[in-house]
Amino acid sequence: MEDFRHCIENRGLVKTGIEKDLVEKELKGAEADLVSAKKSLAEGNEKWATVQCYYAVFHAAKALVLSKGFREKSHGCLLAALNELFVKQGFLDRRDGGLLEDLMRLRWAADYRLEYPEKRSLAPLVEEAAAFIAKAKETLEKTGF
């Protein structure tokens, strides 16, 4: 896992202004990917459900990080920022950061090794992704966004 400070020093995370419309766009993207993941799962397409589930959580995490004025340049640095800005600060728990990391690995395996979970293993992850998106929205409200 990337380190937050290392990501900043190496420009894997860049400080930007806060753009509310971009945060909202990312949340909409997260919701759309979640709908797609559920549909793919129902159709028996576990590979795409895995990829879409990851991107649902990725976009929700990106919305959170953008709300703090950071833009990521890598998936690893997004994870580092999520953990630094939200998990360590107590807005999210360790499992939330862990979900992004777990799905990151699963997405990589699905894309590059054509290995992905079976439907019965993937269905709970899709539900966890839905809960993560809801928690991201709640966190944005709590942080005054």
C-alpha positions as CSV (number, residue, x, y, z in Angstrom):
1,M,0.0,0.0,0.0
2,E,1.2,3.5,-0.8
3,D,2.1,5.9,1.9
4,F,0.1,9.2,2.0
5,R,3.3,11.4,2.5
6,H,5.1,9.5,-0.3
7,C,2.1,10.0,-2.6
8,I,2.2,13.8,-2.0
9,E,6.0,14.0,-2.4
10,N,5.9,12.1,-5.7
11,R,2.8,13.9,-6.9
12,G,0.6,10.7,-6.8
13,L,-1.7,13.0,-4.8
14,V,-2.1,16.6,-5.8
15,K,-3.6,19.4,-3.7
16,T,-6.4,21.1,-5.6
17,G,-9.3,23.3,-4.9
18,I,-12.5,21.7,-3.8
19,E,-15.0,21.3,-6.7
20,K,-18.4,20.4,-5.4
21,D,-19.7,19.5,-8.9
22,L,-16.8,17.0,-9.3
23,V,-17.5,15.4,-6.0
24,E,-21.2,15.0,-6.9
25,K,-20.2,13.6,-10.4
26,E,-18.0,10.9,-8.7
27,L,-20.9,9.9,-6.4
28,K,-23.2,9.6,-9.3
29,G,-20.6,7.5,-11.0
30,A,-20.3,5.3,-7.9
31,E,-24.1,4.7,-7.9
32,A,-24.2,4.0,-11.6
33,D,-21.4,1.4,-11.3
34,L,-23.2,-0.2,-8.3
35,V,-26.3,-0.6,-10.4
36,S,-24.2,-2.1,-13.2
37,A,-22.5,-4.5,-10.8
38,K,-25.9,-5.7,-9.5
39,K,-27.1,-6.2,-13.0
40,S,-24.0,-8.1,-14.1
41,L,-24.1,-10.3,-11.0
42,A,-27.8,-11.1,-11.6
43,E,-26.9,-12.0,-15.2
44,G,-24.1,-14.3,-14.1
45,N,-21.3,-12.1,-15.3
46,E,-19.1,-12.3,-12.3
47,K,-16.0,-10.8,-14.0
48,W,-17.8,-7.6,-14.9
49,A,-19.6,-7.5,-11.6
50,T,-16.2,-7.6,-9.8
51,V,-14.8,-4.8,-11.9
52,Q,-18.0,-2.7,-11.6
53,C,-18.1,-3.3,-7.8
54,Y,-14.6,-2.1,-7.5
55,Y,-15.3,1.1,-9.5
56,A,-18.4,1.8,-7.5
57,V,-16.3,2.0,-4.3
58,F,-13.4,3.7,-6.2
59,H,-15.6,6.6,-7.3
60,A,-17.2,7.0,-3.8
61,A,-13.7,7.0,-2.3
62,K,-12.6,9.5,-4.9
63,A,-15.5,11.8,-4.0
64,L,-14.4,11.7,-0.4
65,V,-10.8,12.5,-1.2
66,L,-11.8,15.3,-3.6
67,S,-13.9,16.8,-0.9
68,K,-10.7,17.4,1.1
69,G,-9.1,19.1,-1.9
70,F,-6.9,16.2,-3.2
71,R,-6.8,14.5,-6.6
72,E,-5.2,11.1,-6.9
73,K,-3.0,10.0,-9.8
74,S,-3.0,6.3,-8.9
75,H,-5.3,3.8,-7.3
76,G,-2.8,3.1,-4.6
77,C,-2.6,6.8,-3.7
78,L,-6.4,7.0,-3.5
79,L,-6.3,4.2,-1.0
80,A,-3.6,6.0,1.0
81,A,-5.6,9.3,1.0
82,L,-8.8,7.5,2.0
83,N,-7.0,5.9,5.0
84,E,-5.2,9.1,6.0
85,L,-8.0,11.6,5.6
86,F,-11.0,9.5,6.6
87,V,-10.0,6.2,8.4
88,K,-7.3,7.7,10.7
89,Q,-9.6,10.7,11.4
90,G,-12.4,8.4,12.5
91,F,-14.9,9.2,9.8
92,L,-14.6,5.7,8.4
93,D,-13.5,2.5,10.0
94,R,-10.6,0.2,9.0
95,R,-13.0,-2.1,7.2
96,D,-14.0,0.7,4.8
97,G,-10.4,1.2,3.8
98,G,-10.0,-2.5,3.7
99,L,-12.9,-2.9,1.3
100,L,-11.3,-0.6,-1.2
101,E,-8.0,-2.5,-0.9
102,D,-9.7,-5.9,-1.2
103,L,-11.7,-4.9,-4.2
104,M,-8.6,-3.4,-5.8
105,R,-6.9,-6.8,-5.7
106,L,-10.0,-8.6,-7.0
107,R,-10.4,-6.1,-9.9
108,W,-6.8,-6.6,-10.8
109,A,-7.2,-10.4,-10.8
110,A,-10.3,-10.2,-12.8
111,D,-8.8,-7.8,-15.4
112,Y,-5.3,-9.4,-15.7
113,R,-5.7,-13.0,-14.7
114,L,-9.4,-13.6,-15.5
115,E,-9.9,-14.8,-12.0
116,Y,-12.9,-13.6,-10.0
117,P,-15.2,-14.6,-7.2
118,E,-18.1,-16.9,-7.7
119,K,-21.6,-15.3,-7.4
120,R,-22.2,-16.5,-3.8
121,S,-18.9,-14.9,-2.7
122,L,-19.3,-11.7,-4.8
123,A,-22.9,-10.9,-3.7
124,P,-21.9,-9.8,-0.2
125,L,-19.2,-7.6,-1.6
126,V,-21.7,-5.9,-3.8
127,E,-23.8,-5.2,-0.7
128,E,-20.7,-3.9,1.1
129,A,-20.1,-1.6,-1.9
130,A,-23.6,-0.3,-1.5
131,A,-23.0,0.3,2.2
132,F,-19.7,2.1,1.5
133,I,-21.4,4.5,-0.9
134,A,-24.1,5.3,1.6
135,K,-21.4,5.8,4.3
136,A,-19.5,8.1,1.9
137,K,-22.5,10.2,1.5
138,E,-23.1,10.3,5.2
139,T,-19.5,11.2,5.8
140,L,-19.7,14.1,3.3
141,E,-22.7,15.4,5.2
142,K,-20.9,15.0,8.6
143,T,-17.8,16.9,7.4
144,G,-19.9,19.8,6.2
145,F,-19.6,19.2,2.5
